[in-house]
């Protein structure tokens, strides 16, 4: 399988895990789930994972972490600029 595809899939898995954490957090606080936002973050995680896999490392753990943490970083930047 193409390395970029594998890196993207692993980044997506990292994003899915992050999304599941967010879903459980929203359920605990009885907030409504925004499915479009969740899907967007997973798609971005795939892109981040693919980019990281090609540029930074060929290690699968880095791709998983990039998908998970990359979205947190981008979301933090967005919220900072939104203020």
Backbone bond lengths (Angstrom), bond angles and torsions (degrees), N, CA, C in turn:
res aa  C-N    CA-C-N  psi(-1)  N-CA   C-N-CA  omega(-1)  CA-C   N-CA-C  phi
1 X - - - 1.457 - - 1.531 108.64 -
2 X 1.289 116.34 147.54 1.448 121.81 -178.82 1.533 110.50 -61.50
3 X 1.327 116.41 137.79 1.471 120.74 -177.16 1.525 112.11 -62.74
4 X 1.325 117.07 -35.59 1.464 120.00 179.93 1.529 110.21 -66.55
5 X 1.328 116.76 -39.75 1.466 120.44 179.53 1.524 110.25 -65.49
6 X 1.323 116.34 -44.33 1.471 120.37 179.28 1.524 109.99 -62.57
7 X 1.343 116.64 -44.69 1.468 120.16 179.17 1.526 110.51 -61.75
8 X 1.331 117.04 -40.90 1.466 120.39 178.19 1.513 112.43 -65.05
9 X 1.327 116.53 -42.08 1.468 120.14 178.17 1.519 111.11 -62.98
10 X 1.317 116.54 -41.66 1.467 119.42 178.77 1.525 111.14 -66.66
11 X 1.332 116.94 -39.43 1.468 119.49 174.70 1.514 111.11 -61.96
12 X 1.342 115.92 -39.24 1.460 120.59 176.84 1.509 112.56 -63.35
13 X 1.316 116.41 -39.24 1.469 120.18 176.93 1.522 109.87 -62.69
14 X 1.338 116.20 -42.90 1.467 119.51 176.17 1.516 111.56 -59.59
15 X 1.348 116.65 -41.05 1.457 120.83 177.66 1.515 112.49 -66.70
16 X 1.347 116.55 -37.90 1.468 120.38 177.15 1.521 110.98 -62.93
17 X 1.327 116.33 -42.38 1.470 120.33 178.98 1.522 109.82 -62.23
18 X 1.331 116.02 -44.17 1.461 119.92 178.18 1.526 110.17 -62.13
19 X 1.326 116.53 -40.29 1.457 120.71 178.56 1.509 112.48 -63.96
20 X 1.330 116.65 -39.85 1.465 120.01 178.22 1.522 110.98 -63.51
21 X 1.326 116.22 -38.55 1.463 119.36 176.02 1.522 109.72 -61.26
22 X 1.339 116.56 -42.41 1.462 120.45 178.04 1.522 112.73 -64.82
23 X 1.338 116.40 -38.10 1.468 120.28 178.50 1.523 110.58 -63.99
24 X 1.332 116.59 -45.71 1.466 119.90 179.06 1.520 111.01 -63.55
25 X 1.326 116.87 -37.58 1.455 121.09 178.34 1.533 110.09 -65.24
26 X 1.339 116.87 -43.52 1.468 120.68 179.09 1.524 111.36 -64.98
27 X 1.332 116.95 -38.48 1.455 120.39 178.89 1.525 110.65 -65.08
28 X 1.320 115.46 -39.42 1.465 119.76 -179.57 1.532 110.70 -65.31
29 X 1.334 115.94 -37.62 1.464 120.20 -179.45 1.522 111.99 -91.52
30 X 1.334 116.82 4.51 1.460 124.44 178.40 1.519 112.38 56.55
31 X 1.350 115.03 43.68 1.458 121.85 175.76 1.519 108.94 -96.26
32 X 1.323 115.59 158.81 1.459 120.65 178.93 1.528 109.32 -82.26
33 X 1.330 116.16 141.00 1.459 122.26 -179.15 1.527 109.86 -86.15
34 X 1.335 116.00 132.37 1.460 122.05 176.76 1.531 107.60 -100.23
35 X 1.323 117.60 98.70 1.462 122.66 -174.83 1.524 112.07 -64.83
36 X 1.332 117.58 -36.78 1.470 120.12 179.11 1.526 111.00 -64.02
37 X 1.315 116.66 -41.81 1.456 121.20 178.81 1.527 110.45 -64.35
38 X 1.319 116.35 -42.06 1.465 121.42 179.05 1.522 110.32 -61.25
39 X 1.323 117.66 -46.10 1.455 122.00 179.73 1.528 111.02 -63.64
40 X 1.318 116.97 -41.08 1.459 121.15 178.64 1.524 111.24 -61.85
41 X 1.324 117.38 -42.93 1.464 119.57 -179.61 1.526 111.50 -66.27
42 X 1.323 117.93 -34.60 1.473 120.62 177.49 1.525 110.11 -67.84
43 X 1.322 117.57 -41.67 1.468 120.61 178.20 1.526 110.63 -62.92
44 X 1.311 116.91 -42.53 1.468 120.31 177.59 1.520 110.44 -65.16
45 X 1.323 118.12 -37.73 1.463 121.52 177.64 1.529 110.84 -62.08
46 X 1.321 117.34 -37.69 1.464 120.80 177.08 1.525 109.89 -62.73
47 X 1.314 117.30 -44.21 1.462 121.36 179.31 1.522 110.73 -64.08
48 X 1.322 117.07 -44.84 1.463 121.04 179.02 1.523 110.61 -62.95
49 X 1.315 117.19 -43.36 1.466 120.68 179.27 1.508 112.14 -62.75
50 X 1.332 117.02 -42.06 1.466 120.59 179.03 1.523 110.66 -65.46
51 X 1.322 116.43 -45.29 1.461 120.70 179.39 1.527 111.22 -61.30
52 X 1.309 116.25 -46.03 1.458 120.93 -179.73 1.520 111.09 -64.21
53 X 1.317 116.94 -40.14 1.453 120.55 179.84 1.509 113.06 -63.04
54 X 1.313 116.54 -36.27 1.454 120.51 -179.20 1.525 111.76 -79.85
55 X 1.317 117.18 -43.33 1.450 121.42 -172.32 1.522 113.51 -86.43
56 X 1.305 117.22 -45.70 1.459 120.84 -169.19 1.515 113.48 -94.51
57 X 1.304 117.20 -51.94 1.453 118.83 -169.40 1.513 111.27 -154.73
58 X 1.304 115.63 157.49 1.456 121.47 173.53 1.536 110.61 -103.85
59 X 1.309 116.50 8.48 1.460 122.08 -178.90 1.532 109.44 -83.15
60 X 1.315 117.16 125.48 1.461 121.19 -176.00 1.521 112.71 -60.95
61 X 1.330 117.86 -31.12 1.468 120.25 -178.88 1.517 111.53 -65.46
62 X 1.326 116.54 -34.40 1.460 120.64 178.56 1.525 110.04 -66.73
63 X 1.336 116.90 -39.42 1.464 120.41 178.58 1.527 111.21 -64.41
64 X 1.326 117.51 -43.34 1.463 121.03 177.89 1.524 110.74 -60.92
65 X 1.323 115.66 -45.74 1.461 120.48 -179.99 1.525 111.29 -65.89
66 X 1.323 116.75 -38.50 1.468 119.99 179.71 1.521 110.65 -63.11
67 X 1.331 117.21 -41.42 1.459 120.29 177.80 1.510 112.43 -65.43
68 X 1.316 116.27 -37.60 1.465 121.22 -178.86 1.533 110.60 -74.31
69 X 1.321 116.04 -55.91 1.466 120.49 -173.11 1.521 112.53 -79.56
70 X 1.339 117.13 -29.13 1.459 119.51 -178.38 1.509 112.74 -59.69
71 X 1.312 116.73 -40.04 1.462 120.99 178.51 1.528 110.25 -66.71
72 X 1.318 117.81 -39.58 1.468 120.49 177.82 1.525 110.66 -60.79
73 X 1.318 116.33 -42.01 1.464 120.23 -179.97 1.523 110.53 -64.45
74 X 1.338 116.82 -47.79 1.463 119.99 179.96 1.526 111.75 -63.90
75 X 1.318 117.10 -39.25 1.463 120.25 178.94 1.524 110.85 -65.66
76 X 1.320 116.81 -39.47 1.461 120.50 177.07 1.519 112.20 -63.83
77 X 1.337 116.47 -40.49 1.463 120.08 177.24 1.530 110.89 -64.68
78 X 1.325 115.87 -42.99 1.469 120.23 179.55 1.527 111.12 -60.86
79 X 1.314 116.28 -46.53 1.469 119.97 -179.36 1.525 110.95 -65.12
80 X 1.345 116.33 -34.61 1.470 119.58 177.80 1.516 112.47 -66.50
81 X 1.335 117.90 -41.25 1.445 121.49 178.95 1.516 112.78 -75.53
82 X 1.334 116.08 -25.43 1.462 120.90 -179.26 1.520 111.52 -67.82
83 X 1.325 116.86 -28.79 1.466 121.53 -179.52 1.468 108.64 -67.56
